Amino acid sequence: MPAAAPQVPPTRALTRGLSVLEVLSRTEGRTLGISTLARQLTLDKATVARLLATLITAGYVVQEPVSRQYRLTGKILNLAHAASAGLDLLTLARPHLRSLRDRLNETVHLGVLEGSAVVYLDKLESDNSIRLVSVIGQTMPLNSTSLGKAMLAALPDDALEERLSKMDFVRRTERTICDPDEFRRELQRVRARGYATDDRETEPLGACVAAAIIGPAKEVVGAISAAGPHFRIRDHFDQFGPEVRATAQAVAGELGADGPP
């Protein structure tokens, strides 16, 4: 068996240079001076000056001629655009879906918002003999599915109200929430715990739990759910919910999100 490769220590200068870019990226268009950068980075000004000189040479930072302060250039945007163009939600989410399916031994879905419906983008089935029937590409109502509830709850209030004003509150079962005010209260509960549930609201014998995937710009990218017969799922909402939420956050991290929303 070949020997394992030695652990390579990180390059300190590169790590510090990336930290400079991160601080400048949070200035929302403002410029920063060396003293401010040094204070935020807890580095001495001479070190920060050398890092800035390198970043200027590489074209990622520019110094304003009058204020002598620093800001990012458009080159960083081109880099971000090229990276994001290569990121595919389906590809990034698949390993996390597989891990979640294996841990819970229940069918898992990746869904996205499309108008007033949820679209199943991906599905990995469990090994259980009794499973719910679903198809990739299938559309489902927002108000009954845990995927729909999770994504709606993650929207800002104005965007949520716009969606609600256009929704048809389809009654799938006797347990489906069709009253808009009651549905708003349900979404508040989803926000409070970080995941949504469907207890026989879409299918008479089905249940599922879902959490939204929140992207780098705090946008709703999609949601992940675990689903199965209600007799296997509903008594485990408290266990499955945090698992699904953690999986959604892991996918968000792959997309570049900083952390939990």
C-alpha positions in Angstrom: 0.0 0.0 0.0 1.5 3.4 -0.9 2.4 5.7 1.9 -0.1 8.5 2.8 0.8 11.9 1.5 2.3 14.2 4.2 0.0 16.8 5.7 0.9 20.1 3.9 0.6 23.2 6.1 -1.4 26.1 4.7 0.4 29.1 3.2 0.0 31.9 5.7 0.4 34.7 3.2 -2.3 33.3 1.0 -4.6 32.9 3.9 -4.1 36.5 5.0 -4.6 37.7 1.5 -7.9 36.0 1.2 -8.9 37.5 4.5 -8.2 41.0 3.0 -10.5 40.1 0.1 -13.2 38.9 2.6 -13.1 42.1 4.6 -13.2 44.3 1.5 -16.1 42.3 0.2 -18.2 43.2 3.2 -17.8 47.0 2.8 -20.8 47.3 0.5 -19.0 49.6 -2.0 -17.1 51.6 0.5 -13.3 51.9 0.6 -11.1 51.1 3.6 -7.7 52.4 4.7 -4.8 50.4 5.9 -5.4 51.2 9.6 -9.0 50.0 9.4 -8.0 46.8 7.6 -5.2 46.1 10.0 -7.5 46.5 13.0 -10.2 44.2 11.5 -7.6 41.6 10.5 -5.6 42.0 13.7 -2.4 42.4 11.6 0.2 45.1 11.6 0.0 47.8 9.0 3.2 46.8 7.2 1.9 43.3 6.6 -1.4 44.6 5.3 0.4 47.0 3.0 2.4 44.1 1.5 -0.8 42.0 1.1 -2.6 44.9 -0.6 0.4 45.5 -3.0 0.2 41.9 -4.1 -3.6 42.0 -4.6 -3.2 45.3 -6.6 -0.6 43.6 -8.8 -3.0 40.7 -9.4 -5.8 43.1 -10.3 -8.2 42.2 -7.4 -7.8 45.5 -5.4 -7.3 49.1 -6.4 -6.2 52.1 -4.4 -8.3 55.3 -4.9 -6.1 58.1 -6.0 -7.6 60.8 -3.8 -8.5 59.0 -0.5 -5.7 56.5 -0.8 -8.1 53.9 0.4 -8.7 50.5 -1.0 -11.6 48.6 -2.7 -12.2 45.5 -4.7 -12.2 45.6 -8.5 -14.6 43.9 -10.9 -12.1 41.1 -11.4 -13.4 39.5 -8.2 -16.9 39.5 -9.7 -15.7 37.7 -12.8 -14.1 35.1 -10.6 -17.3 34.6 -8.6 -19.4 34.5 -11.7 -17.2 31.8 -13.3 -17.3 29.8 -10.1 -21.0 30.0 -9.7 -21.7 29.1 -13.3 -20.0 25.8 -12.7 -22.0 25.0 -9.5 -25.0 22.8 -10.2 -27.5 22.4 -7.4 -28.4 18.9 -8.4 -24.7 17.8 -8.6 -23.8 19.4 -5.3 -26.8 18.1 -3.4 -26.6 14.5 -4.6 -23.9 13.3 -2.1 -25.7 15.0 0.8 -29.0 13.5 -0.3 -27.4 10.1 -0.4 -25.9 10.5 3.0 -29.3 11.6 4.5 -31.1 8.7 2.8 -28.6 6.3 4.3 -28.8 7.7 7.8 -32.6 7.9 8.0 -33.4 5.0 5.6 -36.2 7.0 4.1 -36.8 8.5 0.7 -35.3 11.9 0.2 -36.2 14.7 -2.3 -34.6 17.8 -3.6 -37.3 20.4 -4.6 -37.4 23.9 -6.0 -40.0 26.6 -6.3 -41.6 27.1 -9.6 -44.5 29.6 -9.6 -47.1 28.4 -7.1 -45.8 24.8 -7.0 -42.9 22.6 -5.8 -41.0 20.7 -8.5 -39.1 17.5 -7.5 -35.6 18.0 -8.9 -34.1 14.8 -7.5 -35.2 11.7 -5.5 -33.3 8.9 -3.8 -35.5 6.0 -2.5 -35.1 4.1 0.7 -34.8 0.3 0.9 -38.1 0.1 2.8 -40.7 -2.1 1.1 -43.4 0.5 1.8 -42.6 3.8 0.2 -44.5 6.9 -1.1 -44.9 7.3 -4.8 -43.2 10.4 -6.3 -41.5 11.2 -9.6 -38.7 13.5 -10.5 -40.2 16.5 -12.4 -43.6 16.1 -10.6 -45.2 19.3 -9.3 -46.9 19.5 -6.0 -48.8 22.2 -4.1 -46.9 24.6 -1.8 -49.4 24.6 1.0 -49.5 20.9 1.7 -45.9 19.7 1.2 -43.1 20.2 3.7 -40.9 21.3 0.8 -43.3 24.1 -0.1 -43.7 25.2 3.5 -40.0 25.2 4.1 -39.2 27.4 1.1 -42.1 29.8 1.7 -41.1 30.2 5.3 -37.6 31.1 4.2 -38.8 34.0 2.0 -38.7 37.6 3.2 -42.2 38.8 4.3 -42.9 40.9 1.2 -41.9 38.1 -1.2 -44.0 35.6 0.9 -47.1 37.8 0.8 -46.7 38.1 -3.0 -46.6 34.3 -3.3 -49.5 33.8 -0.9 -51.7 36.3 -2.9 -51.2 34.1 -6.0 -51.6 30.7 -4.4 -54.4 28.3 -4.9 -54.8 26.6 -1.5 -55.4 23.1 -2.9 -57.0 20.6 -0.5 -55.2 17.3 -0.9 -56.6 15.6 2.3 -58.8 16.6 5.2 -55.7 17.7 7.0 -54.5 20.2 4.3 -54.2 23.7 5.6 -56.3 25.9 3.2 -57.0 28.9 5.3 -54.4 31.7 4.5 -54.3 33.0 8.1 -53.8 29.5 9.6 -51.2 28.8 6.9 -49.3 32.0 7.9 -49.3 30.8 11.5 -47.9 27.4 10.3 -45.1 29.2 8.5 -44.2 31.1 11.7 -43.8 27.7 13.4 -41.6 26.5 10.5 -39.4 29.6 10.9 -39.1 29.1 14.6 -37.8 25.5 14.4 -36.0 25.7 11.1 -37.9 22.9 9.3 -41.4 22.1 8.0 -43.6 19.1 8.4 -46.4 17.4 6.4 -48.4 15.1 8.5 -50.9 13.4 6.1 -51.6 16.8 4.4 -50.5 15.8 0.9 -51.2 12.1 1.0 -53.6 10.4 3.4 -51.0 8.0 4.6 -47.8 10.0 4.0 -45.6 12.3 6.1 -42.4 14.2 5.4 -40.1 16.8 6.9 -38.1 19.5 4.9 -35.7 22.3 5.3 -34.9 25.2 2.9 -31.5 25.6 1.2 -30.5 29.3 1.6 -27.9 30.6 -0.9 -25.0 33.1 -0.4 -27.3 36.1 -1.1 -29.9 34.7 1.4 -32.0 33.6 -1.5 -34.2 30.4 -1.4 -32.4 28.0 -3.7 -34.5 24.9 -3.0 -35.3 22.5 -0.2 -34.6 19.0 1.0 -37.1 16.5 2.5 -37.3 13.1 4.0 -40.6 11.3 3.3 -42.4 8.0 4.0 -45.5 6.5 5.5 -46.8 8.5 8.4 -46.5 5.6 10.8 -42.7 5.7 10.3 -42.2 9.4 10.0 -44.5 11.4 12.1 -43.2 10.1 15.5 -39.7 11.1 14.4 -40.2 14.7 13.3 -38.0 15.9 16.2 -35.2 13.6 15.2 -35.5 13.9 11.4 -36.1 17.7 11.3 -32.6 18.7 12.6 -31.0 16.0 10.3 -32.7 17.5 7.2 -32.0 21.0 8.3 -28.3 20.2 8.7 -28.2 18.6 5.3 -29.8 21.7 3.7 -27.2 23.9 5.4 -24.4 21.6 4.2 -25.6 22.0 0.6 -25.9 25.8 1.2 -22.3 25.8 2.3 -21.3 24.1 -0.9 -23.0 26.9 -2.8 -21.0 29.5 -0.9 -23.3 30.5 2.0 -21.5 31.5 5.1 -23.6 29.6 7.6 -27.0 29.0 9.0 -29.5 31.6 7.9 
